[in-house]
Amino acid sequence: MANIKSAKKRILVNETKAARNKAIKSKVKTCIKKVETAVSNGDAEAAKAALRVAVTEINKAGSKGVYHKNTCSRKISRLAKAVNGIA
């Protein structure tokens, strides 16, 4: 356990940031799952709509530093490829 005031503050700040990052990652995973579900059902319109939402969320996560920009690009590319495969 930390005794120094600044160390105690770091612990609190790190917990706050970890919770925020976890919430953002969870939202991204949910969006990705919605796209994959629409693709597996063969619903092109729903997949395209879900893809737009997912791309926005992934880019937001990247801009906030939750994901590296290359990770964002990879996720978007894979989703777009899957959606274009059924269209």
C-alpha distances in whole Angstrom, upper triangle without the diagonal:
4,7,9,11,12,9,8,12,12,10,12,15,14,14,18,19,19,20,23,24,24,26,28,28,29,32,34,34,36,38,39,39,42,44,44,45,48,49,49,51,53,53,53,53,50,49,49,48,45,45,45,42,40,41,40,36,36,37,35,32,33,33,30,28,27,30,32,35,37,35,36,40,40,39,41,44,43,44,47,48,48,49,52,53,54,56
4,6,8,9,6,6,9,10,8,11,14,13,14,17,18,18,20,23,23,24,26,28,29,30,33,34,34,36,38,39,40,42,44,44,46,48,49,50,52,54,54,54,53,50,49,50,48,45,45,45,42,40,40,39,36,35,36,34,31,32,32,28,27,26,29,31,34,36,34,36,39,39,39,41,44,44,44,47,49,48,50,52,53,55,56
4,6,9,7,7,10,12,11,13,16,16,17,19,21,22,23,26,27,27,30,31,32,33,36,37,38,39,42,42,43,46,47,48,49,52,53,53,55,57,57,57,57,54,52,53,51,48,48,48,45,43,44,42,39,38,39,36,34,35,34,31,30,30,32,34,37,39,38,39,42,43,42,44,47,47,47,50,52,52,53,56,57,58,59
4,6,5,6,9,10,11,13,14,16,17,19,20,21,23,25,26,27,29,31,32,33,35,36,37,39,41,42,43,46,47,48,49,52,53,53,56,57,57,57,56,53,52,52,50,47,47,47,44,42,42,41,38,37,38,35,33,33,33,29,28,28,31,32,36,38,37,38,41,42,41,43,46,46,47,49,51,51,52,55,56,58,59
4,5,5,6,9,10,11,12,14,16,17,19,20,22,23,24,26,28,29,30,32,34,35,36,38,40,41,42,44,46,47,48,50,51,52,54,56,55,55,54,51,50,50,49,46,45,45,42,41,41,39,36,36,36,33,31,32,31,27,27,27,30,32,35,37,36,37,40,41,40,42,45,46,46,48,50,50,51,54,55,57,58
4,5,5,6,9,10,10,12,14,15,16,18,20,21,22,24,26,27,28,30,32,33,34,36,38,39,40,42,44,44,46,48,49,50,52,54,53,53,52,49,48,48,46,43,43,42,40,38,38,36,34,33,33,30,28,29,28,24,24,24,27,28,31,34,33,34,37,38,37,39,42,43,43,45,47,48,49,51,53,54,55
4,5,5,6,9,10,10,12,14,15,16,19,20,21,22,24,26,27,28,30,31,32,35,36,37,38,41,42,43,44,47,48,48,51,52,52,51,51,48,47,47,45,42,42,42,39,37,37,36,33,32,32,30,27,28,28,24,23,23,26,27,30,33,31,32,36,36,36,38,41,41,41,44,46,46,47,50,51,52,54
4,5,5,7,9,10,11,13,14,15,17,19,20,21,23,25,26,27,29,31,32,33,35,36,38,40,41,42,44,46,47,48,50,52,51,51,50,47,46,46,45,42,41,41,38,37,37,35,32,32,32,30,27,28,28,24,24,23,27,28,31,34,32,33,36,37,36,38,41,41,41,44,46,46,47,50,51,52,53
4,5,5,6,8,10,11,12,14,16,17,18,20,21,23,24,26,27,29,30,32,33,35,36,38,40,41,42,44,45,46,48,50,49,49,48,45,44,44,42,39,39,39,36,34,35,33,30,30,30,27,25,26,25,22,21,21,25,26,29,32,31,31,34,35,34,36,39,40,40,42,44,44,45,48,49,50,51
4,5,5,6,8,10,10,12,14,15,16,18,20,21,22,24,26,27,28,30,32,32,34,36,37,38,40,42,43,44,46,48,47,47,46,43,42,42,40,38,37,37,34,32,32,31,28,27,28,25,23,23,23,19,18,19,22,23,26,29,27,28,31,32,32,34,36,37,37,39,42,42,43,45,47,48,49
4,6,5,6,9,10,10,12,14,15,16,18,20,21,22,25,26,27,29,30,31,33,35,36,37,39,41,42,43,45,47,46,46,45,42,41,41,40,37,37,37,34,32,32,31,28,27,28,25,23,24,24,20,19,19,22,24,27,29,27,28,32,32,31,33,36,36,36,39,41,41,42,45,46,47,48
4,5,5,6,9,10,11,13,14,15,17,19,20,21,23,25,26,27,29,31,32,34,35,36,38,40,41,42,44,46,45,45,44,41,40,40,38,35,35,35,32,31,31,30,26,26,27,24,22,23,23,19,19,18,22,24,27,30,28,28,32,32,31,33,36,36,36,39,41,41,41,44,46,46,48
4,5,5,6,9,10,11,12,14,16,17,18,20,21,23,24,26,27,29,30,32,34,35,36,38,39,41,42,44,43,43,42,39,38,38,36,33,33,33,30,28,29,27,24,24,24,21,19,20,20,16,16,16,19,21,24,27,25,25,29,30,29,30,33,34,34,36,38,39,39,42,43,44,45
4,5,5,6,9,10,10,12,14,15,16,18,20,21,22,24,26,27,28,30,32,33,34,36,37,38,40,42,41,41,41,38,36,36,35,32,32,31,29,27,27,26,23,22,23,20,18,19,19,15,14,14,17,19,22,24,23,23,27,27,26,28,31,32,31,34,36,36,37,40,41,42,43
4,6,5,6,9,10,10,12,14,15,16,18,20,21,23,25,26,27,29,31,31,33,35,36,37,39,41,40,40,40,36,35,36,34,31,31,31,28,26,27,26,22,22,23,21,18,20,20,16,16,14,18,20,24,26,24,24,28,28,27,29,32,32,31,34,36,36,37,40,41,42,43
4,5,5,6,9,10,11,13,14,15,17,19,20,21,23,25,26,28,29,31,32,34,35,36,38,40,39,39,38,35,34,34,32,29,29,29,26,24,25,23,20,21,21,18,16,18,18,14,15,13,17,20,23,25,23,23,27,28,26,27,31,31,30,33,35,35,35,38,40,41,42
4,5,5,6,8,10,11,12,14,15,17,18,20,21,23,24,26,27,29,30,32,33,34,36,38,37,37,36,33,32,32,30,27,27,27,24,22,23,21,18,18,18,16,13,15,15,11,11,10,14,16,19,22,20,20,23,24,23,24,28,28,27,30,32,32,33,36,37,38,39
4,5,5,6,9,10,10,12,14,15,16,18,20,21,22,24,26,27,28,30,31,32,34,36,35,35,35,32,31,31,30,27,26,26,24,22,22,21,18,17,19,16,13,15,16,13,12,10,13,16,19,21,19,19,23,23,21,24,27,27,26,29,31,31,32,35,36,37,38
4,6,5,6,9,10,11,12,14,15,17,19,20,21,23,25,26,27,29,30,31,33,35,34,34,34,30,29,30,28,25,25,25,22,21,22,21,17,17,19,16,14,16,17,14,14,11,15,18,21,23,20,20,24,24,22,24,27,27,26,29,31,31,31,34,36,36,37
4,5,5,6,9,10,11,13,14,16,17,19,20,22,23,25,26,28,29,30,32,34,32,32,31,28,27,28,26,23,23,23,19,18,19,17,14,15,16,13,11,13,14,10,11,9,13,16,18,21,18,18,21,22,20,22,25,25,24,27,29,29,29,32,34,34,35
4,5,5,6,8,10,11,12,14,15,17,18,20,21,23,24,26,27,28,30,32,31,31,30,27,26,26,25,22,21,21,19,17,17,16,13,12,14,12,8,11,12,9,9,6,9,13,15,17,15,15,18,19,17,19,22,22,22,24,27,26,27,30,31,32,33
4,5,5,6,9,10,10,12,14,15,16,18,20,21,22,25,26,27,28,30,30,30,30,26,25,26,24,21,21,22,19,16,18,17,14,13,16,14,11,13,15,12,12,9,11,15,17,19,16,16,20,20,17,19,23,22,21,24,26,26,26,30,31,31,33
4,6,5,6,9,10,11,13,14,15,17,19,20,21,23,25,26,27,29,28,28,27,24,23,24,22,19,19,20,16,15,17,15,12,13,15,13,10,14,15,12,13,10,13,17,18,20,17,16,20,20,18,19,23,22,21,24,26,25,25,29,30,30,31
4,5,5,6,9,10,11,12,14,16,17,19,20,22,23,24,26,27,26,26,25,22,21,21,20,17,17,17,14,12,13,12,8,9,11,9,7,10,12,9,10,8,10,13,15,17,14,13,17,17,15,16,19,19,18,21,23,23,23,26,28,28,29
4,5,5,6,9,10,11,12,14,16,16,18,20,21,22,24,26,25,25,25,22,20,21,20,17,16,17,14,12,13,13,9,9,12,11,8,10,13,11,11,7,9,12,14,15,12,11,15,15,12,14,18,17,16,19,21,21,21,24,26,26,28
4,5,5,6,9,10,10,12,15,15,16,19,20,21,23,24,24,24,24,21,19,21,19,16,16,17,14,12,14,14,11,11,14,13,11,14,16,14,15,11,12,16,18,19,15,14,18,17,14,16,19,18,17,20,22,21,21,25,26,26,27
4,5,5,6,9,10,11,13,14,15,17,19,20,21,23,22,22,21,18,17,18,16,13,13,14,11,9,12,11,8,9,12,11,9,13,15,14,15,12,13,16,17,19,16,14,17,17,14,15,18,18,15,18,21,20,20,23,24,24,25
4,5,5,6,9,10,11,12,14,16,17,18,20,21,20,20,20,17,15,16,15,11,11,12,10,7,9,9,6,6,10,9,8,11,13,13,13,10,10,14,14,15,12,10,13,13,10,11,14,14,12,15,17,17,17,20,21,22,23
4,5,5,6,9,10,10,12,14,15,16,18,20,19,20,20,17,15,17,16,12,12,14,12,9,11,13,10,9,13,13,11,14,16,16,16,13,12,15,16,17,13,12,15,14,10,12,15,13,12,15,17,16,16,20,21,21,23
4,5,5,6,9,10,10,12,14,15,17,18,18,18,18,15,13,15,14,10,12,13,11,9,12,13,10,11,15,14,13,16,18,18,19,15,15,19,19,20,16,15,17,17,13,14,17,15,13,16,18,16,16,20,21,20,22
4,5,5,6,9,10,11,13,14,16,17,16,16,15,12,11,12,11,7,8,10,7,5,9,10,8,9,12,13,12,15,17,17,18,16,15,18,18,18,15,13,15,15,11,11,14,13,10,13,16,14,13,17,18,18,19
4,5,5,6,9,10,11,12,14,15,15,15,15,13,10,12,12,8,8,11,9,6,9,11,10,9,13,14,13,15,18,18,18,16,14,17,17,16,13,12,13,12,9,9,12,10,8,11,13,11,11,15,16,16,18
4,5,5,6,9,10,10,12,14,14,15,16,12,11,13,13,9,10,13,12,9,13,15,13,13,16,17,16,18,21,21,21,18,17,20,20,20,17,15,17,15,12,13,15,12,10,13,15,12,13,16,17,16,18
4,6,5,6,9,10,11,12,11,12,12,9,8,11,10,6,8,11,10,9,12,14,13,13,17,17,17,19,22,22,23,20,19,22,22,22,19,17,18,17,14,13,16,14,11,13,15,12,12,15,16,15,16
4,5,5,6,9,10,11,10,10,11,8,5,8,8,5,6,9,9,8,10,13,12,13,16,17,17,19,21,22,23,21,19,21,20,20,17,15,16,15,12,11,13,11,7,9,11,9,8,12,13,12,13
4,5,5,6,9,10,10,11,13,10,8,11,12,9,9,13,13,11,13,16,15,15,18,20,19,20,23,24,24,22,20,22,21,20,18,16,17,15,12,12,13,10,8,10,11,8,8,12,12,11,14
4,5,5,6,9,9,11,12,9,8,12,12,10,11,15,14,13,16,18,17,17,21,22,21,23,26,27,27,24,23,25,25,24,21,20,20,19,15,16,17,14,11,14,14,11,11,14,14,12,15
4,6,5,6,5,7,9,6,5,9,10,8,10,13,13,12,15,17,17,18,21,22,22,24,26,27,28,26,24,26,25,25,22,20,21,19,16,15,16,14,11,12,13,10,9,12,12,10,12
4,5,5,6,7,10,8,6,9,11,10,10,14,15,13,15,18,18,18,21,23,23,24,27,28,28,26,24,26,25,23,21,20,19,18,15,14,14,12,9,10,10,7,6,9,9,7,9
4,5,8,10,13,11,9,13,15,13,14,17,18,16,18,21,21,21,24,26,25,26,29,30,30,28,26,27,27,26,23,22,22,20,17,17,17,14,12,14,13,9,10,13,11,9,12
4,6,9,11,10,9,13,14,13,14,18,18,17,20,22,22,23,25,27,27,29,31,32,33,30,28,30,30,28,26,25,24,23,20,19,20,17,15,16,16,12,11,14,13,10,12
4,6,9,9,8,11,13,13,14,17,18,18,19,22,23,23,25,27,28,29,31,33,33,31,29,30,29,28,26,24,24,22,20,19,19,16,14,14,14,10,9,11,10,6,9
4,6,6,6,9,10,11,12,15,16,16,18,20,21,22,24,26,26,28,30,31,32,30,29,30,29,28,26,24,24,23,20,18,19,17,14,14,15,12,9,11,11,8,9
4,6,5,6,9,10,10,12,14,15,16,19,20,20,22,24,25,26,28,30,31,29,27,29,27,26,25,22,22,21,19,17,17,16,13,12,12,10,7,9,9,6,6
4,5,5,6,9,10,11,13,14,16,17,19,20,22,23,25,26,28,29,31,29,28,29,27,27,26,23,22,22,20,17,18,17,14,13,15,13,9,11,13,10,9
4,5,5,6,8,10,11,12,14,16,17,18,20,21,22,24,26,27,29,27,26,27,26,26,24,21,21,21,18,16,18,17,13,13,15,13,10,12,14,11,11
4,5,5,6,9,10,10,12,14,15,16,18,20,21,22,24,25,26,25,23,25,23,23,21,18,18,18,15,13,14,13,9,9,11,9,6,9,11,9,9
4,5,5,6,9,10,10,13,14,15,17,19,20,21,23,25,26,24,23,24,22,22,21,18,17,17,15,12,13,13,10,9,11,10,7,9,11,10,9
4,5,5,7,9,10,11,13,15,16,17,19,20,22,23,25,24,23,24,23,23,22,18,18,19,16,14,16,16,12,11,14,13,10,13,15,14,13
4,5,5,6,9,10,11,12,14,15,16,18,20,21,23,21,20,22,21,21,19,16,17,17,14,12,14,14,10,11,14,12,10,13,15,14,14
4,5,5,6,9,10,10,12,14,15,16,18,20,21,19,18,19,18,18,16,13,13,14,11,8,11,11,7,7,11,10,8,10,13,13,13
4,5,5,6,9,10,11,13,14,16,17,19,20,19,18,20,18,18,17,14,14,15,13,10,12,13,10,10,13,13,11,13,16,16,15
4,6,5,6,9,10,11,12,14,16,17,19,17,17,19,18,19,17,14,15,16,13,11,14,15,12,12,16,15,13,16,18,18,18
4,5,5,6,9,10,11,12,14,15,17,15,14,16,15,16,14,11,12,13,9,8,11,12,9,10,14,13,12,15,17,17,17
4,6,5,6,9,10,10,12,14,15,14,13,14,12,13,12,9,9,11,9,6,10,11,9,9,13,13,12,14,17,18,18
4,6,5,6,9,10,11,12,14,14,13,15,13,15,14,10,12,14,12,10,13,15,13,13,16,17,16,18,21,21,21
4,5,5,6,9,10,11,13,11,11,14,13,15,13,10,12,14,11,10,14,15,13,14,18,18,17,19,22,22,22
4,5,5,6,9,10,11,9,8,10,9,11,9,6,9,10,8,8,11,12,11,13,16,16,16,18,21,22,22
4,5,5,6,9,10,10,9,10,8,11,10,7,9,11,10,9,12,14,13,14,17,18,18,20,22,24,23
4,5,5,6,9,9,9,11,10,14,13,9,12,15,13,12,16,17,16,17,20,21,21,23,25,26,26
4,6,5,6,5,6,9,9,12,10,8,12,13,12,12,16,17,16,18,20,21,21,23,26,27,27
4,5,5,6,5,6,6,9,8,6,9,12,11,11,14,16,16,17,20,21,21,23,25,27,27
4,5,8,8,9,8,12,12,10,12,15,14,14,17,19,19,20,23,24,24,26,28,30,29
4,6,8,10,10,14,13,12,15,17,16,16,20,21,21,22,25,26,26,28,30,32,32
4,5,7,8,12,11,11,14,15,15,16,19,20,21,22,25,26,26,28,30,32,32
4,7,9,12,10,10,13,14,13,15,18,19,19,21,23,24,25,27,29,30,31
4,6,8,6,6,10,11,10,12,15,16,16,18,20,21,22,24,26,28,28
4,5,5,6,9,10,11,13,14,16,17,18,20,22,23,24,26,28,29
4,5,5,6,9,10,11,12,14,16,16,18,20,21,22,24,26,27
4,5,5,6,9,10,10,12,14,15,16,18,20,21,22,25,26
4,5,5,6,9,10,11,12,14,15,17,18,20,21,24,25
4,5,5,6,8,10,11,12,14,16,17,18,20,22,23
4,6,5,6,9,10,10,12,14,15,16,18,20,21
4,6,5,6,9,10,11,12,14,15,16,19,20
4,5,5,6,9,10,11,12,14,16,18,19
4,6,5,6,8,10,11,12,14,16,16
4,5,5,6,9,10,10,12,15,15
4,6,5,6,9,10,11,13,15
4,5,5,6,9,10,11,13
4,5,5,6,8,10,11
4,6,5,6,9,10
4,6,5,7,9
4,5,6,6
4,6,5
4,6
4
